[in-house]
Amino acid sequence: MTVTALARYEATLAGLERKSRLRTLAPRQGIDFSSNDYLSLANCSRIAKALTAAIERGIPAGSGGSRLLRGNHWVHEALEAEAAMMFGAERVLYFGSGFSANVALFSTLPQRDDLIVHDELIHASVREGILASKAESVAVAHNDIASFEAAIDHWRADGGIGSPWIAVESIYSMDGDRAPLAALAEVAASRGGYLIVDEAHATGVFGPGGRGLASELRSQSNVLTLHTCGKALGLSGALMGLPDVLARYMVNRARNFIYSTAPSPLMAAGVREALQIIGDEPERRERLDALRDFLGDQLRSKLSITPSGSPIQPVIVGDNARAVRIAARLQNDGFDIRAIRPPTVPDGTARLRISLTLNVNKAQIAAMASRLAVALEKDGA
Ligand SMILES: Cc1ncc(COP(=O)(O)O)c(C=O)c1O
C-alpha cells in the first residue's frame, strides 16, 4: 500500500484522538476492577486440573475442522448436552465466542418477513448480526416494555406478516441493570414472537444455581438464551440454548457455525468443569453478593451513587476526555479501571465501568472508592 493510501487511516485515527475516542491496547496492570471474571474462575485450580486431566485423556487442543466435518469432537456434544440440562433448553450449540454466536443467531434465524425489536443498549455483536439479517429491525427505548409492544403492533398494523423477535441482555454490559424479562416474554408470546436473552453478564452470577435470569422462563419454547463462557465461566465460547428445530436449522444455515473451525475441544472440556463449579460452589456467588453490597455501600457513602444491583457499576462522567483522565488517575493509583466511551456507550455518557469480581477484597474496594471520590473531585465533578 502506498503512503497516501495509508494516510486516510492515520487521518481517521487522528480524528478519534481529537475526540478522545482513540482505542489502544494497554498491558494488564493493577487491581482488577475491569475484567468480567466475576467468580474468579479464569485462573482457578479446579479448571486447571480438569484441563490437565483432559490432556492426559487425549483430548486435543485443536479441533481440526468445522463441526460439520472432522471438527466435531464428543466433548463438544457432551458439553452441549450438559448445558441443555442445566439451562433448561431443548438443545444447546457451542460457539467459539459470544460475538460469533450472536452474529450467527441474528443473521440466521429471523427471516425476511420478520421484525427484530432490540433494546437501544444491545451489545455490538447483536447489532452486527442484525446488519447481516434479512429481517427488518428497530431499536426501542431502554427497558421500556411499552416501546417493545408498540414497535411490534405498529409493524403488524403496517402489514408485517412474519414473526417478531425481541432482543435484550438480562444484565446490560455497560450499565449493569436488568431487563424486565418476564414482561418481555409475555409481550413476545402474546404476539406470536420470540425473546432472545443474552445472558453474558448473568450466567454463573444470577438465577438459581447461577443458571441466569432467563431460567425462570425455561419452560417457554419461544425463549432463546445465550450464555457466554468468557465472563463468569472464566474461559471462552458461548452456549446458545434453543428449540431442537432451530438448532438443526442453525447447523444447516448459520455460516459462522458451518464455515468456521470448531472451538478447541480442550476449551469445551474446561467449560464442562466451569459449569460443574457454578453448580457445586454457590459460595462463590455468595461472596460476590457480599462484595457487591459492600461496593454499593461505599458508592452511596463516598460518591452518592446509586448501586446498579449487579457486579457492573457504571460511574457516568459524560465527557470523553474527562473519563479518560479519571481512569488514568485511578490506574496510576494501582486500580485497573477503564474509561468506556462512545460508540460503545451513547454520546455524552462516557463512563468508568467498575466491574466487581472475586479477584478483589473489601479493603481494595474501599481504597478504590476513596481514590475514585478524590479523582472525580479533582477533575471537576
Ligand atoms: C452482552 C454481551 N454479549 C456478547 C458478548 C460477546 O461475547 P464474547 O466475549 O464471548 O465474544 C459480550 C462481550 O463483550 C457481551 O457483553
PDBQT file of the ligand as one rigid body, heavy atoms in Angstrom, charges set to zero:
ROOT
HETATM    1  C1  LIG A 401     -23.777  -8.748  26.278  1.00  0.00    +0.000 C 
HETATM    2  C2  LIG A 401     -22.651  -9.387  25.554  1.00  0.00    +0.000 A 
HETATM    3  N1  LIG A 401     -22.921 -10.259  24.571  1.00  0.00    +0.000 NA
HETATM    4  C3  LIG A 401     -21.950 -10.867  23.881  1.00  0.00    +0.000 A 
HETATM    5  C4  LIG A 401     -20.620 -10.608  24.145  1.00  0.00    +0.000 A 
HETATM    6  C5  LIG A 401     -19.570 -11.274  23.324  1.00  0.00    +0.000 C 
HETATM    7  O1  LIG A 401     -19.115 -12.404  23.983  1.00  0.00    +0.000 OA
HETATM    8  P1  LIG A 401     -17.624 -12.936  23.734  1.00  0.00    +0.000 P 
HETATM    9  O2  LIG A 401     -16.741 -12.067  24.573  1.00  0.00    +0.000 OA
HETATM   10  O3  LIG A 401     -17.657 -14.354  24.171  1.00  0.00    +0.000 OA
HETATM   11  O4  LIG A 401     -17.333 -12.792  22.279  1.00  0.00    +0.000 OA
HETATM   12  C6  LIG A 401     -20.293  -9.725  25.167  1.00  0.00    +0.000 A 
HETATM   13  C7  LIG A 401     -18.860  -9.460  25.483  1.00  0.00    +0.000 C 
HETATM   14  O5  LIG A 401     -18.419  -8.345  25.472  1.00  0.00    +0.000 OA
HETATM   15  C8  LIG A 401     -21.333  -9.092  25.892  1.00  0.00    +0.000 A 
HETATM   16  O6  LIG A 401     -21.060  -8.211  26.860  1.00  0.00    +0.000 OA
ENDROOT
TORSDOF 0
